[in-house]
Amino acid sequence: MQFCDKCGAMMAPFKDADAVKLKCRSCGYVIDAAGSLKVSQKVERTPRDKIVVIDDDTVPMPKTSASCPKCGHNEAYYWTVQTRRGDEGATEFYRCTKCKTTWRNYGG
């Protein structure tokens, strides 16, 4: 991260012809970025990357009454995960205690 010598604001990189330069976001001051930038790769994450799948049956989990979409059994383990933004409801996951089918319910 580079800061402007004139006003102290953060400078942003931009490409000018074939050279990369830094430009102040406040006052517009421009400098050559040769040797001062480090290139990195941004990894895109999806909510699915945060989902934890529990395959270990030895972990004690709470049970609730929920109808399994596969076998119709009325008891399931449940857990919640915040898979979306913080101001939205958590996603509820259920696993049938009989056939082990797992499904989800997006919270409201």
GISULLIN-V598752 format. One line per field, one symbol per residue. ss: DSSP state (2 for helix, 1 for strand, 0 for the rest). phi: phi as a letter, one per 30 degrees, with the letter a starting at -180 (. if undefined). burial: + if it has 16 or more other C-alpha atoms within 10 Angstrom, else -. A space follows every 10 residues. Layout:
ss->???
phi->???
burial->???
This chain:
ss->0010000001 1111110011 1111000001 1100000000 0000002222 0000000000 0011000000 0000011111 1000000000 1111110000 01111100
phi->.ccdddcidd ccdacbiccc bcbddccieb bdceicccdb cdcdcceddc dccccddddd bdcbdadddc cidcbbdbab bdcbdddcdd dccbbddcci dcbbbddc
burial->-+-+----+- +++------- +++++----+ --+------- ---------- ---------- -----+-+-- ----++++++ -++------+ +++++++--+ -+------
